[in-house]
Amino acid sequence: MQENKFWDIRELGKNDEDKVYYIELVQSDSENLAGRYYARVKFDGCVHFGTEDEPDPDYIHICNLDHVIALLTEARSLAKQYFGDSWGDSRRQLEEDRKRPPAQVVGVKWIV
């Protein structure tokens, strides 16, 4: 088996014949549980992919994964063509900022 770079296997779902029906994966490189990705990959080629945010998790159910990857890859290419190679950097910076502890205000004197 290949080494998993991004995923940990959380569960193997089996059918009545004890055959693996799906594997449930969780993002292994995420420090916080809320917002980390999960994927339920079924034997038939479908993937239920989303985040573990509560109470309204985001998700998408895909049964033609290769086609969707090709579409998203082209969308990224077009975005970089129109917005420049730094497209997406501001989003990554926002995600990095969320990982930092909140700033603390020290020694403030209120004058009224």
N, C-alpha and C positions, 0 to 999 in steps of 0.2 A: 504494500500500500504506500501511496505517496504521503509525504509530510504535509500536514495542514498548516498553511500560513495564516489564514484569517479565521478559521472556524474550529469550534469544539463540537463534538457530537453530544447532544443532550439526551437524545432518545432514539431508539430503533423501534418503530411500530411494526408489529407482526400481525399477519392474518391468522385465520383458524388453522391453517396448515403449517404454522410456525415459519413462514417465509417472510422476509423483510418486505414490508409494504411501503414504508417511507422512512427517511432519516430526518430527524429534526436537528438543525444546526444553530448554534449561537455564536455571535461574533466574539472571538477570543481576545482581541486586542483592545477592547473597550474597558475603560476604568470604571465607568458608571453603568449601572444596570438599566436605568431609564434612557431610552434613546438608542440602545445598542440594537444591532440588526439580528434578525433570525431568518431562517429559511426552512421550510418543510418541503423536502424534495421527494416526490412520489415516484413509484416504479414506472408510471405511465409517461414520464417526461415533464409533468407539470411541477411548477414551483410556486409555493405561497411565500412571498418575500415581504418582510416588513420590519417595523421597529417595535420595541416593547414598551412604548410610551403608554401610560394610562391617563385618563380613562378611554381615550380615543386613539388607538394605535393606527398608524398609517400602514397600509399594505397594498400589494398588487399580486394578483394571481396570473401566472404566465404559463401557457402550455406550448408556446413556440419560442422558447428561450433564445435560440441562436438568431432568429429573425429580429427579436426585440433588441438583442445586444448589437446587431448590425445597425438597426435604426438609431439607437442611442449613440453609438460611435460616430455615425454621420452627423447627428445633431450636435455633438461636441465639436466636431471638426468645423461645422458651419458657424457655431458660436464663436470659436477662436478666429475664424476668418473675418467675422463682422466686429467682434469686440476685442480682438487681439489675443496674443498668447497668454496674457495674464488673466484671461477669463476664468472665473472661479476662485481666484486668489482671495478676494474679499470675503467670500463665504468660508474659506479655510481659516482665515484670520479670525472671523467671528467664532468659529468652533474652538480655536486655540484660546481665545479670550475667555470662553465659558469654562475652560479647564482651570484657569487661574483662580486662586482664592479672592474673595471680594476685598476691595480696598478698605482700609480702616482709617477712620478720621481720628487723629490724636491731637490733643492740646488746642481744641477750638474754644475760643472765648466769645460768647454771645454778648453783643452790646445792644441794649434796647433804649 
